[in-house]
Amino acid sequence: MQEWSDQWLLRFHPEKCHVVKLGHKKSDAVYHMKGKKNGEAYQVQLQESEVEKDLGVFVDNGLNFKEHVAKCTTKANQVVGVIRRSFDFLTEKLFVQLYKSLVRPILEYGHTAWQPCNKSLCSDVQDVQRRATKLLSSLRDLPYPKRLEALHLPCLEHRRLRGDMIDAYKYVHGLYDVDKPKLELAETRGTRGHSLKLAKGHCRLSVRSNFFSQRVINTWNSLPESVVTAPTVNSFKSRLDAFWKDRPSVYTPSCY
């Protein structure tokens, strides 16, 4: 990274850089970075950090993303509070527009990377939407799944699963022009399933099993041929929604 920054004249500020060591067995290596001040070169030892923000996602050294969930839920709750104080009366249509444009993007940004790995984190994210739907006096006394169904708002857990399937479709069909995760087509035998099944490797750690390249495989392989072979992304979304329309988990999250 130091050589790259020198070559392209995009130098890092050494005093603003930190080291995050991942995994249970962390090395004792010490990292240094060269800097330049008033024309004189100097060397700075980089400090270790437990959490760092990268492209809007807080990455911690345990890869459980508790810090990111806490940050995004706090920010989303603040926006919900602004909506509550700004409107004396909310119609269902107005609430859905405000929620979709101002609150939900905060809770879903970068979810492919920080997908909650346990029910407690999933519940923390879901609670924001649960409390927000109570702003409507006409639906306040209904159970949470009934409120979502009345507003036609899928639960956030279903939304994240749907987003994973859309990303998997783009990777499998080569629509992402980036280095894709390790998604390999499986050698299918017989006529069961579809023709684009993915091979699933063995995971020793639970953290690894929650990575995108692992968690999407079972759900992707369970989809029918007509869905995974959709000609466009929009048609894939429509077919996927039609296939999943009767799933109980659309409005009832497992962490509820």
N, C-alpha and C positions, 0 to 999 in steps of 0.2 A: 504493500500500500504506500509505503514511503517513496519507493522508486517510481510508482505510477504517478503520485502527486508531483514529484519533481519533474517528470517527463512532460506532463500536460500543464504545468504551471498552475495547478489548482491545489495549493498547499493547505494542509490541515493546520488548525490552530492547536498546537500540542497541549496547551493548558485547558482546552475544552474537550479533549478526548479521554476516554476511559476504557478500561478492559473489563469485560464480563466473561467469566469462565463458567462454562456449562458442564453439567454432568456431576456424578457423585464423586468421582476421582479427579479432583482438580489439581493441575500441576502447580508447582511452585515457581514457574518461570516468571521473570520480571521483564517487562517490555519498556523500551525507550523510544522516543521520537525526537527527531531533529527539528529545531526551530531557528528562526532568524529574527533578530531584533536590533534595530539601528545598524544594520549591515553586518552584525556579528552573529556567528552561528553558535548555538548552544544546544544542549541535550536535556530533555525532561523525562523523568520516570513517570510513566502513566499509572494513575491510581486505579485500584480495583473498585468496581461498582456492582451492586446487586441488581439494579434495575436501570435500564437505559431506554430512551424513547427513540424509535426508528420508524420514520415515515408515519407518525401518528399512532404507533402501537408500542406500548410499554412492554419490553421483553425483560423478564427476570431470569436469574441464573438457574431457577428450577423448572422453567418453561411451563409453569402452571397458570401464568397470566392473571394472578389474583390482583396485582396492582393495576393492570389495565382495566379489568372488570370494575374495580372500585372507582377508577377515574371516570370511565364512560358512564356508569350508572349515576354518579354524582352530578355530572354535567347534564345528563338527560333529565334527572329529577329537577334540576334548577330551571330548565326550559319548561317543564310541565308546570312548575310554580309560576313562571311568568305568564303562561297561558291562563292559569286559574285566576291570577290577579288582574289580567287585562280584559277579561270577558265576563260580564255579569251573567250572561245566558249563552249557552252553547247548544246549537242544534247538532244532531248526529252527523250531518253532512259536513258542517264546518269543523267539527272536532276531528273527523277522519282526515280532512285536508290538512289541518294544522299538525296533527300527529305524524302523518306520513312525510310531510315536508320538513318538520323541525325536530322531531324527537327520534323517530325510528332510524334515520340515517346515522345518528350518533351511536346507537346500540348495535348497528350492523356493520359499521366500517371495519374492513380488514378481518372479518370473522373467519375467513379461510385460514388465517394464521393463528388466531387466538381462541379458537373454538373451545368453550368450557369443557373441561375434562371430568367434572363431577357434578352431582345434582345441586350441591349448595351454590356453586357459581352460576349454574343455569338458572336456579331459582332467583338469585340476585338480579340477573338481567331481566327475567320475566316479571319480577315484581314492579319494575318501572311501568310496564304496559298495564299490569293489573291495577295499579293505583291511578294511572292516567284515565282508564275507562270509567273510573268512579266519579269523574268530573261531571258526567251526564246524570242529571237527577232522574231522568226517565228510566235509566238502566242500573242505577246504583244498587238496588236491592236484589238484582239477579246474580246468580253464580257467575264466576269469571268466564267459564267456557260459553255460557249463554250470552254474555255481553259481547264476546268476540264474534259469535255467530250472528248476532243481530247487527253488528257493525260490518260484517264481512271482512274482519281482520284476522288472518291466520296468526297463531301463536308464533313467537319469535323462534322457538325451537324448530318448528316446521319450516319457517322462512330460511333458517340457516341450512337445513337439510336440502331444501330446494336450491339454494345457492350453490351448495356443493355439487349437486347433480348438473347444474348448468356449467360450472367450471369443468367438471369431468367430461361433459360432452364436448366442450371446446378443446380440451387437451386431446381427447381420443380422435377427433376429426381434424386436428391440426390447425385450429383457428387461432391459437395463441402462438405468436411468433417469438417465443422465449424458450429458455431451457426448461423443459417440462419435468415435473417430478417423475419418480420411477413408477410409471403406469404401463404395464406390458400386457398385451393381449394373451389370454390363456388358450391353450390347445384344447378346444372343445371336442367332446366325444358324444356321439349320439345326437338326438334332436332336442334335448332339454335346454331351455334358456334361449338366449339370443346369440347372434354371431359375433358380438363385440364384447364378450366377457373378458374381465381383467383377472390376471393371476394375482393371488395373494400370498405374500411371503410370511415367514414366521417372525413374531415380535417377542422379544424377551422382556421388555419393559412396558408398563402401561402407558408411559408418556409417549413412547413410539407408536403404540396402537392408536393414539388419538391424532397422529399426523394426518394431513389431508390424503396422502398417497395410500394410507391404510384404511382410514375410516369410511371412505366412499365406496370401497370395492363391493362389500356385501349388498348395499342398497342398489348400486349400479347394476350388479349382476342379476338382481331380482326384477328389473324392469323388462317389459315385453319388447319384442323385436320392432314393433311399429313405433315405439317411443325413441329408442336409441338410434334408429336409422332415419330420423327426421331430417329433411333436406336443409333446414335452416334453424337458427337458434330460436327464432320466434315460434316456429312450428313445434320445436321440441318443448318449449315452455307450455304451449297450449295443450299438447298431447300429454305432457306430464301432469298438468293440473287436472285434466279430464280423468286420467288414470288414478289419481290420488284424491279425487273429490269426496269419496265416501270413507276416507281414513279417519278414525276417531282422533288421531293425533293432530289433525289440522287445527282444531280449536281447543284440544285438551292436551297440554304438554305433560310429559312423563314426570316432570319435577313439580307439578301442581299438587 
